[in-house]
Amino acid sequence: MNQKELLEIIEKGESEEREFKKSTAQLEKGMRALCAFLNHKGGAVYFGIDNKTLVGQQVSDPTLRSISQKVRQKIKPEITPEITVHGDGREKIIKVAVKEGLNKLHYLDGVAYKRVGTENPLIPPEEIERIIMEKRKNIWDSEICEEANLKDIDGEKVKWFLRTAKIKRGLKIPENTPLKEVLTKLKLLKNNKLTNSAVLLFSKESEFLQSEVKCIRFSGNESVKPYIDFQTLEGNVFDLIDEAENFVLRNIKMAIWLVPGQVQREEKYEYPPDAIREAIANAVVHRDYESPSKVQVRIFNNRVEVWSPGLLPKEISIEDLKKEHRSVPRNPLLFKQLFWVKYVEDVGGGTVDMINWCKEWGLPEPEFKIITGALVVIFRLPPNIEDLEKLGLNERQKKAVDYVTKHTHITNKDYQLLNNTTRYTATRDFTILVDKGIFRTTGDGRRNLKYILVQNASKMRQKMRQKSKAEGEL
């Protein structure tokens, strides 16, 4: 945008798609407009324009970063604005633009706004309810994919599906059934056109950028470069799940040991493969496909994380995931096809299975978290015994760490029974474990107080470094 074009925009004034702010001191009000644009047809906020007067705006890298960070932090579902600088000399302006939101409704600090003329009024509750109801009527996975046709479908993949579904679940569609008839019987055609589910399942080439799965093996315990391994997976959902699982298995360790009386060695991955696969399959099938974000599989030295864009259904809480709960698939048509070939089960017990598999493996229970609009499943390794040795733990404390690894938490009374010791000794030992960054407390009051493993090992590593430094100075 040159100076002439900028002056023409200023002369036209504010509109349904433009809003002017004197400076970034009015960023909060500017974000209200951005939220309204997202819930309307898109638009831009110009900082450095007062009414119809170009007053200019001070521009620096920290200012631009601050705008981007605050927009991403405060507007949910998260979006990334397009930020550009225009103008000459001191008369520079900052343009912050957003397109119409793909994942409406968008909220600023929990409040939804809409654009009406040059105003940004709140969207009233009854209108929010109407928008949500309309959205539920049109579930993304059953909508028509206008860009695709039958020529895009991989016939061999469909035949594989029919063979596998017959063996796994007794699906009664013969393998030689014409392609259009197969898709019709599976409800993957709508008005004789392919649904989004049909494309996700059987397309020769990926039609949706958001369906990719990003897999990263980091070099430590932080999400920073350099990467040991990185792969962006494309293809149908079956291949995405299989290849993501393979990525994890080739990037985690396998323990090998000899069993007395046997010639053949035993091998075991450090994480249960069934739990990893379940988490990946759930992430792919239950994700919000209207979000531009991608499923991510992140592998660190001490944990594996599986990120799935989208929140939980309102009927299910994080705590519900830790017990038997009913199945509420976000993408029911897609889910049904994965059920036929036993990639998923229709009982709502997958997360419970993950917990049980980890317990059987001697690992802490997986964590389930909502982070920046995504459901994240985190599998963790127990604290390394060598690290515990370096921290100088006594045998009672080591037993407590092992106990928590298997039972998720320990109380003062549990500690006393486990070590046949007094409350005073247990309290003193717990104080040391907390101070060393191994345990943290949860619950309130003396009776409800529990100790659990610290989920971020940074404090523990810091204590180890301090201890090593102190020993080196002696």
N, C-alpha and C positions, 0 to 999 in steps of 0.2 A: 504494500500500500504506500503510494507516494504522498507527498504533502498535499497535492491537489485533491486526491481521492479522500484523504483524511478530512480536509476542510468541507468537502461535499457531504460527508457523513454527519459532521457537526451541524451543518446548515439544515439537514433534514430533521435533526432532533431525535429524541427518544421515540421508540416504537415498540411494537409487540415483540421485536427481536433485538432491541438495543436498549441499553441503559447506561447513563453517564454518571460518574462519580468524580468529585474534585480530586481526591487522592486515595491512596491505599489506607489512609486512616479510617475510611469508610468501608473497609473490606467486609465487615460483618453484614452490612446492608447489601453490599455487592453480592455476597454469597446467597442471600435470600433471593436475589434476582436469578442467580445461576440455578438454584434449586427449582425456581418457577419455570425457567427455560427448559430444564430437563423434563419437567412434567408437562411441557407444552410442545413446541416445535423446534426447540433449540434457540440459541441466541448468544449475545456477547455483552460483557460489561467493559466499558472503557474508563480507565482511571487516568485522570489528568484533564478532564473536561468538566467545567462548571456551567450547568445549563447549556448554553450554546457558545460558550467561550473556552478557547483552548488556553488552559493555564499551565499545562505541563506537569509532569510527575517525575520525581527523582527516581532513577532506575539504577539498581545494583544487583549483583548476583544473589546476595542474601535476601533482598526484597522479593525477587522472583521465586526463590526457593521457598520462602515463607508463604507466599500465595499458594503455591502448589501443595505444600504440606497441609496447610489449614483446610483447603478445599477437600483434599483426600481424607483428612481426619474427621471432618464435621459433616460431610454429606454422605449419606448411606442410602442404597448400596454405593460402594466406593466408585468414584469415577476419576479419570485423569483429564484435566482441562488442557486446552491448547492455549499457551501463553506466548504472545509475541509483543515486540516493542516497535513502535512506529514514531515518525516525526524526526525533526532536526534540532540540534543544539539543546537548549533547555526546554524546548517545547515538545518533549517526548511524551508519549502516552503508552500505557500498558493495556493491551487487549486480552481479555480472558474469555475464551469462547468454549461453548459446549454444544454437542449435538443433542437432538431429542433422545431422551433416555430409552435404552433398550429394556431396562428392567424396572419399569415404573411400578410403584410410586417411589420417588426419591424424597428423602427427609433431611432437613437441616436441623441438627440437634433434636431429632425426634419429631419435628413439625414439618408437614408437607405444605408447599406453596404452589400456586398456579399463576400463570401470566394472563392478565386481563388488560388489554390495552397497554398502558405504561405502568400499571400497578401490579403488586405482588401479594394479593390477599391469601390468607390461609385457606386451605381446602377444607370445607366443613365436614364433620364426621359422616354425615349421610352420603356425601359425594364420594368420600374415600371408600365407604362400604360398597357403593354401587360400582366403582372402578374395580375393586377387588373381586366382586361377584362376576363382573363381565370377564375378568381375566381368568377366573376359574372355569368359566364355560369353554374357553378356548385353550385347552392344555397344549403346550408347545409340541409335545411328541406326537400328537394326533393331527396337527395342522398340516396343510398341504405344502410341499416343497416345490415352488413354482419352477425352480431352475433345473429340476431333475425329471427324467422320463425312464421308461422301461429299459432303454438301451444302456443306461448307466448301471443297471443291476448286474452283479456277478452271479451268473447262473450256477456256477460250481459251488459257490459259497451257500447258495440256497439249498442245493442238493445235500451238501454236508450237514446243514441245519436239519433237514428232514430226516436224514439217517440217524443223526445223534439224538434228536428229539424222540424218535420212535423207540430207540434203545433206552434212553433215560426216563422218559415219561409216558411212552406209549402213544405218541401223537399219530393219528390215523390219517395222514395225507401221504399218498404214494409218492415215491421219489420222482417218478416220470410224469407227474401232474404238470400241465402247462404253467409257466411262470405267473401269468396274470391270475390264474385260478388260485394258485398257492397264496399269492399276496392278498387276494380277496378273502380267502378263508381265514387268513391270519389277521384280517382287519387292517392291513397295512396299506390299502388303497382307500381313497376317499374321493368320491365323484370321479372315479377312474383315474385319479392322479396319485402319485406317490406321496405318502406322509413323510414327515421328518424322521420318524422311527424307521421306516423302510430304508431310507438313505443311510442312516447311522448303522444299520445292521448289515446291509448287503451292497452298498455302493462300491463300484470299482475304485473310485477315487473319493477322498474326503471332500464333502461339499461345505463343511462348516469349520471355520478356523478354531472356534471355541471347543470343538470336540477333541483337539489334540491333547496329549498328555505329556507334560514336561517331567523328565526324570533327571535328578542331579545327585551326584555323590560328592559331598564336600570333603575337604581335606582335614577337617577337625570337628569341633562341636558348634561352630558358628556359621551362619549362612553368608560366607564371604568367599571371594575367589582367593586362590586358584581352585578350580574344580578337578577332581580326580577323573570323573566321568560325567558326561552330559549327553542327553539324547532327547529329541523332540519326536514323539511317536505320532504317526498318522495312520489312518485306515479305519476299518470297521470296528465296532465296539468289542467284538470277540478278540480280534488281534490286539487291540489296545490293552485289554486286561491281561492277555497271555504275555505280551512283550514287556509290559510294566512289571509283572511278576518276575520274569526272567532277568530284567535289569536289576531288581533288588537282590535276587539270589546270587548273581555274579559279583555283586558289590558288598556282600556281607560275608563274614568269616564262617568257616566250617570247622568244628572241632573233630579231631580224629583220635581214637584211642583203641588200645588192644583189650579185648575181653578175655580173662583167664579161661583156658580150655578151648578157645576158638582161634582158628587161623585167620579168618577174615576180620578186617578192621571195621569198627563201628564209626559212622559219620553222622553228624548232626549240625544243622545250621544254628547260628546263635539266636535266631528268631524263628518261631514256628511258621513254616511256609503257608499253612492253611489260614492262619490269622492274617498274614500279609495279603494273601490273595482275596480273602473276604473283604478286607478294608478297601482294596483297589476296586473290586467289582462293585461294592456299594458306592464308592466315589463316582464311578463312571455312570452307573444306572440311576442314582438318586440326585445327581448334580442339577443345578439350575442352568439349563441350556440357553436361557435368555440372557444370561450374564456373559460378557465377553471374556471373563477369566477362564483359565484352564485348570484341569485337574493337575496337581503336582505331587510327585513322589520325591521326598527329600531324605537322603541318607547321610547321617553323621556318624562320628566314631561311637557315640553313646546312645543313639536313638534312630528310629525311622519314623518319618511323618508322612501322612497321606492327607492332602488338602482337597476338599470337594467344594466348589463354589455353591453358595446357597445356604439358607438357614434351615433349621429343622421345621417340620410341619408343626403348626400351632398345637396339635394334639399331643405332641411328644416333647419331653424335656430331656436335658442332659442326663438327669438322674434316671429317667425311664430307660435309657440305653443300657444301664447296668443291670436290668432285670427283664423278665419276659414282657414284651409289649406287642401290640398289634402292628401289623405291617401297614404303613401308609405311604405307598410309592408316589414320588413326585411325578414320575413319568410312567404311568400304568401300562401303556401300550408297549413301550420298550421293555419294561420290567417283565411283562408276560412272556415275551419271546426268550429272554435270558433264563426265565424259569423253566421253559420247555427243555433247554439243554443243560440244566442244573448248574448254571453259573450263579444263580441266586435261589433262595428258598422263600416261600411266601408265608412265613410264620412270625416274622419280626424277631427272630432269635439270633441273628448273625452277630450282633455286638456282644451278646452273652457268650456265644461260642468263642469269640476272640478272647474274652476275659478268661474263660476256662482253659483254652489252649495255652495262653501265656502262663497261667498258674502251673499247668502240667509241665511246662518248659522251665519252671523255676525262675520266671521273670515277674517283675511288678505288673499289676493290672494295667492295661492300656488306658491312656487318658483320652477323654472326649472333650473338645473345647470348641467354642465359636470364636474365631479370630477374623476380624475385618470382613465379616459377611461370608465366611467359609466354615464348614464343619471340618475340624482337624482331628485325626486319630493319631496318637503318639505312642509308639512302642519303645520302651526304654530297657537298657541293660541294667542289671544291678550294679552297685558301686564295685569297682575293681578291687579285689582283695589286696593287691600290692599297694594301691592308694591308701587303703585302710591301715595297712601295716606302717606305711610312712607317717601316718597321722598319730601313731602311737596308741591305738585303741587297746583296751584290755579285753580279756576273753568275754566278759559279760556284755560289753558293748558290741563286740563282733557278733555274738549270738543274737543281740537285739536287731542289728542290721539285717541279718539273715531272716529273722522272724518277720520283719516288716516287708521284706522282699516277697515273702510268701503270703502274708496276711494283710497287706496294705497299710496297717497301722498297729501301734502298740500303746497301751496305757501304763501308768505307773504300777497298777496292780498286776498286769500281765508281766511286766519286767520283774517284779518281786517273785512271782511264781516261777518264771523261766529260769531265774538265777538263784532262787532260794536265798533272797537277801532282804534287807529292810527298806522301808519307804525312803529313809534318809539317803541310803546308798544309791537307790534308784534315781532319786531326784538329782543327786550330785552327778551321777553318770549322764543323765539326760542333759544337764546344763553343759557338760563338756561336749556332748554330741551336737547340741544346737550351736554352741560357740564355734565348733570346727566346721559348721556348714553342712553337716550330714543329715540332721533331722531339722524339721520345723514343726511348730505346734499348730493344731487346728482345734476348733471348738472353744468354748469359754467356760470358766468356772473350774474348780478343782475336779469335780466328778466327771465332767464331759471332756476334759483335756485329753487329746490324743497326739501322738507323735508320728509323723510320716516322713518319708524320704524327701529331701530337698530335690526339686525337679530340675533346677538349674545348677550345674556343677561348678559354676564360675567361682562361687564363694569357697567351695572346697579346694579348688585348684589354688586360689589365692592363699588360703591357709597353708597349703603344702609348700608353696613358694616361700612364704614367710618362715616356715619351719626350716626349710633347706638353707635359706640365707642365714638364719640364726645359727644353725649347726656349723655352717662354713666359717662364721666369724669366731667360733670357739677355738 
